[in-house]
Amino acid sequence: FLILLSVGIDVKLSADIREVGYAFNPVEGQSGGSEITALMESKEIKKALVKIDEARVIVANEFENPVSEDPDYMTQLQMDEEELDLLEAVCYMRQGKYLKAKRALRQIVQSAGHYSHEAELLLNSL
């Protein structure tokens, strides 16, 4: 009986988090990631996650070897990295990965970065 109850709760949490994930519009208020958000909107979540990983590599390389030392450029790179974190969390939500999404959203909130407010709203809606 406990196994069935546990499975039932997992299915419910998975369905709930998917609903919240799809209610969140990643394009609204976001600065970039058009290819990623297009994949997310077309429900190609696995492909979106691959693109997020690819974008992380590009951003990490830019941090290591910036094309500009301009503080605004470095701030934009930080925002891009934070945006990828949020998009990844929403992808996890849309996949129904409750614990993984919740953990990712908590990390975003704790970082107190540019997208922490959005992450907190998503966490509160779970």
Wavefront OBJ file of the C-alpha trace (Angstrom):
o trace
v 0.000 0.000 0.000
v 2.801 2.421 0.869
v 4.448 1.812 -2.489
v 1.217 2.620 -4.317
v 0.746 5.741 -2.183
v 4.312 6.836 -2.905
v 3.855 6.276 -6.647
v 0.586 8.204 -6.541
v 2.240 11.144 -4.781
v 5.138 11.121 -7.276
v 2.703 11.145 -10.207
v 0.746 14.026 -8.638
v 3.901 16.083 -7.938
v 5.160 15.389 -11.445
v 1.879 16.520 -12.991
v 1.709 19.608 -10.774
v 5.241 20.718 -11.534
v 4.720 20.196 -15.266
v 1.638 22.408 -15.102
v 3.543 25.174 -13.303
v 6.485 24.804 -15.688
v 4.312 25.166 -18.762
v 2.435 28.116 -17.239
v 5.740 29.992 -16.940
v 6.624 31.886 -20.112
v 10.423 31.785 -20.442
v 10.375 34.380 -23.221
v 8.584 37.065 -21.223
v 11.145 39.153 -19.408
v 14.114 37.113 -20.599
v 16.979 38.738 -22.456
v 18.097 35.986 -24.799
v 18.145 32.300 -25.457
v 15.797 32.511 -28.403
v 16.772 29.078 -29.754
v 16.491 27.536 -26.300
v 13.141 29.129 -25.538
v 11.857 28.166 -28.988
v 12.733 24.545 -28.238
v 11.051 24.836 -24.849
v 7.913 26.287 -26.371
v 7.778 23.491 -28.931
v 8.100 20.985 -26.053
v 11.498 19.747 -27.208
v 12.857 19.821 -23.675
v 15.735 17.362 -24.142
v 17.035 19.420 -27.078
v 16.641 22.608 -25.018
v 18.733 21.079 -22.227
v 21.456 20.177 -24.733
v 21.460 23.773 -26.010
v 21.638 25.051 -22.428
v 24.720 22.881 -21.826
v 26.289 24.175 -25.055
v 25.534 27.771 -24.059
v 27.100 27.180 -20.614
v 30.347 26.125 -22.300
v 30.333 29.284 -24.425
v 29.678 31.515 -21.408
v 32.379 29.739 -19.364
v 34.867 30.250 -22.204
v 33.928 33.924 -22.369
v 34.546 34.276 -18.622
v 37.983 32.678 -19.051
v 38.906 34.682 -22.143
v 36.638 37.733 -22.305
v 36.602 39.669 -25.556
v 36.170 42.796 -23.460
v 37.092 43.867 -19.942
v 34.135 46.236 -19.899
v 32.246 45.754 -16.611
v 28.931 45.891 -18.495
v 30.070 42.995 -20.677
v 31.041 40.934 -17.641
v 27.705 41.758 -15.985
v 25.896 40.599 -19.117
v 27.825 37.319 -19.063
v 26.769 36.809 -15.435
v 23.147 37.513 -16.361
v 23.384 35.072 -19.273
v 24.667 32.389 -16.917
v 21.843 33.080 -14.454
v 19.282 32.997 -17.260
v 20.546 29.564 -18.306
v 20.091 28.388 -14.708
v 16.465 29.528 -14.741
v 15.749 28.019 -18.159
v 17.268 24.730 -17.019
v 15.074 24.703 -13.888
v 11.981 25.336 -16.016
v 13.004 22.488 -18.328
v 13.207 20.183 -15.310
v 9.747 21.375 -14.294
v 8.382 20.674 -17.750
v 9.877 17.188 -17.584
v 8.117 16.606 -14.272
v 11.395 16.264 -12.359
v 10.089 17.681 -9.103
v 13.133 17.262 -6.833
v 15.661 18.304 -9.469
v 13.626 21.403 -10.375
v 13.069 22.372 -6.766
v 16.781 22.034 -5.990
v 17.709 24.153 -9.021
v 15.161 26.836 -8.124
v 16.405 26.968 -4.520
v 19.970 27.489 -5.744
v 18.813 30.382 -7.927
v 16.952 31.976 -5.010
v 19.952 31.534 -2.692
v 22.280 33.124 -5.230
v 20.170 36.308 -5.033
v 20.956 36.921 -8.685
v 19.005 38.609 -11.435
v 16.392 35.823 -11.758
v 15.976 34.967 -8.085
v 12.570 36.658 -7.947
v 11.219 34.509 -10.789
v 12.672 31.388 -9.184
v 11.086 32.276 -5.854
v 7.695 32.767 -7.517
v 8.018 29.364 -9.181
v 9.036 27.728 -5.899
v 6.092 29.292 -4.098
v 3.708 27.955 -6.727
v 4.780 24.342 -6.195
l 1 2 3 4 5 6 7 8 9 10 11 12 13 14 15 16 17 18 19 20 21 22 23 24 25 26 27 28 29 30 31 32 33 34 35 36 37 38 39 40 41 42 43 44 45 46 47 48 49 50 51 52 53 54 55 56 57 58 59 60 61 62 63 64 65 66 67 68 69 70 71 72 73 74 75 76 77 78 79 80 81 82 83 84 85 86 87 88 89 90 91 92 93 94 95 96 97 98 99 100 101 102 103 104 105 106 107 108 109 110 111 112 113 114 115 116 117 118 119 120 121 122 123 124 125 126
